[in-house]
Amino acid sequence: MMEVQLLTPQQWNSYRKRLADFAVQYSDKRLTAASIQAFRALDSAQLITSVETGYSEAAVSIARQGSRLLGVGFAANGDKHKQECFYVVQPEARELGVGTAVARSLISRLGHLTCHVAVDNVPSMALCFRLGMEAVSMFTGPTGKPTLRFERRTPNDAACTRNIDFISQ
């Protein structure tokens, strides 16, 4: 049975290297250097949930089966040019719902999710659409490829004018 877990600051400090290595190994070279750098440099204090909002500035989620790591997801809020998001799933575990479960947990912790996906990354685009994310813009990404900006907010986000149905956990 798959277990999905949002990491605490203490867990992040313990698992950082292993998770970064996992992300690089199983990303099929689709992660940007900036995303990997942001992941490795994540300050554990950003994982703490705010008492006022109920959300955190960043989240790291893992999926595992027993002690076997199946997937990892990461998202960090920042200004428009400093947002980071990725999810990586071990090849044998793809199409088993691991990416969806990891991404849903990120949304629950952050209150929203913004991801940049190159248009040739069909599996990641499909996942974004399955999550109810909207493609809100297109730009040339850091690798020179056309890239879509996807956004997803929780339905209780009062600032969101395009709320969509909640995806149950």
RATASUL-V715718 format. One record per helix or strand of 3 or more residues. SS is the DSSP state (H for helix, E for strand). FROM is the first residue (numbers start at 1). TO is the last residue. Records with the same first field share a line. If there is no record, write none. Layout:
# RATASUL-V715718
SS->FROM-TO + FROM-TO
This chain:
# RATASUL-V715718
E->3-6 + 58-65 + 68-76 + 84-89 + 112-118 + 134-140 + 146-153
H->9-26 + 33-40 + 44-47 + 91-93 + 98-110 + 122-130
